[in-house]
Amino acid sequence: MSNTNCCSQKTRTIAAYFVGGLGVFSIMSALAYLVIGQPVPAVDAARAELRAKYRSEIEAASLPALTGYSLDPDALALGNKVYRVPVSRALEIAADDFKDAAVGRAKLLKRLEGKLKQQSFE
C-alpha cells in the first residue's frame, strides 16, 4: 500500500457535495412520488348535497344582515352604536364621501383618529 492519494482534498469535498446533492434529490423525488401517487377520494353525490344544504342555510342566515338595516348587537354590548347598512347603500355612502378625494380622505382620517384615541381614566 502506498500513501499517495489519487485525489486532492478539494476534489473529495466536491465529490462529497455532489453525492450528497444527488442523495437529497433522490429522497425528495421519492417523497414527491409517494405524495402524488396517493388516490384522492371523489366527492360523492350525498356529500355534495349535504354541502349545498349547509351553504343554503348559511346564506339564509346571513341574508338579513346583508340586506337590512340594524344595530350591531356585539358592538351594542360593548357600549358602541354601530349600525349595519346594506352593501349597496354602503357603497353609495362611500362614493358620496369620496366625490372630492381630499375631503373624503380628511373625513376618513378624522374617524380613524377618533377610534385610535386613548381613553384616559384619570
C-alpha positions in Angstrom: 0.0 0.0 0.0 1.3 3.4 -0.9 0.5 6.6 1.0 -0.2 8.6 -2.2 -3.8 9.8 -2.7 -5.4 9.7 -6.0 -7.4 12.8 -5.4 -6.8 16.1 -3.6 -8.8 17.3 -0.6 -10.7 19.8 -2.8 -11.7 17.1 -5.3 -13.0 14.8 -2.5 -15.0 17.7 -1.0 -16.6 18.5 -4.3 -17.4 14.8 -4.8 -19.0 14.6 -1.4 -21.2 17.6 -2.1 -22.2 16.1 -5.4 -23.1 12.7 -3.9 -25.0 14.5 -1.1 -26.9 16.6 -3.6 -27.8 13.5 -5.6 -29.0 11.8 -2.4 -31.2 14.7 -1.3 -32.6 15.0 -4.8 -33.5 11.3 -4.9 -35.1 11.4 -1.4 -37.2 14.4 -2.4 -38.2 12.7 -5.7 -39.2 9.5 -3.8 -41.3 11.6 -1.3 -43.0 13.6 -4.1 -43.8 10.4 -6.0 -45.4 8.9 -2.8 -47.5 12.0 -2.2 -48.6 12.4 -5.8 -49.4 8.7 -6.1 -52.0 8.7 -3.3 -55.5 8.3 -4.6 -57.8 11.3 -4.0 -61.3 10.3 -2.8 -64.0 11.6 -5.1 -66.9 13.7 -3.7 -70.0 11.6 -4.0 -73.5 12.9 -4.6 -74.6 12.6 -1.0 -71.6 14.7 0.2 -72.3 17.3 -2.5 -75.9 17.5 -1.5 -75.0 18.0 2.2 -72.6 20.7 1.3 -75.2 22.5 -0.8 -77.7 22.3 2.1 -75.2 23.8 4.6 -74.4 26.6 2.2 -78.0 27.5 1.7 -78.6 27.5 5.5 -75.6 29.9 6.0 -76.7 32.1 3.1 -80.3 32.3 4.5 -79.0 33.1 8.0 -76.7 35.9 6.7 -79.2 37.4 4.2 -80.9 39.8 6.7 -77.5 41.1 7.8 -76.5 41.9 4.2 -79.8 43.4 3.0 -81.3 45.1 6.1 -80.7 48.0 8.5 -80.0 47.1 12.1 -77.9 47.8 15.2 -74.8 45.6 15.6 -75.6 43.6 18.8 -72.0 42.8 19.5 -70.9 46.5 19.4 -74.0 47.5 21.4 -73.0 45.1 24.2 -69.7 47.0 24.3 -71.4 50.3 24.5 -70.9 51.4 20.9 -73.7 52.2 18.5 -72.7 50.6 15.2 -75.3 50.4 12.5 -75.5 47.8 9.8 -76.5 49.0 6.4 -77.0 47.1 3.1 -73.9 46.7 1.0 -75.4 48.7 -1.9 -76.1 51.6 0.5 -72.7 51.4 2.0 -71.1 51.7 -1.5 -73.3 54.8 -2.2 -72.2 56.4 1.1 -68.5 55.7 0.3 -68.9 57.1 -3.2 -70.6 60.2 -1.9 -67.8 60.7 0.7 -65.1 60.4 -1.9 -66.5 62.5 -4.7 -63.9 65.0 -3.6 -60.9 62.9 -2.8 -59.3 65.3 -0.4 -62.4 65.9 1.7 -63.2 62.1 1.8 -59.6 61.3 2.9 -59.9 64.0 5.6 -63.1 62.5 6.9 -61.6 59.1 6.9 -58.5 60.2 8.8 -60.7 62.1 11.3 -62.7 59.0 12.0 -59.6 56.9 12.4 -58.0 59.4 14.8 -61.2 59.3 16.9 -61.1 55.5 17.0 -57.4 55.4 17.9 -57.6 58.0 20.6 -56.6 56.6 24.0 -59.2 57.0 26.8 -57.9 58.5 30.0 -59.3 57.2 33.2 -57.7 59.8 35.4 
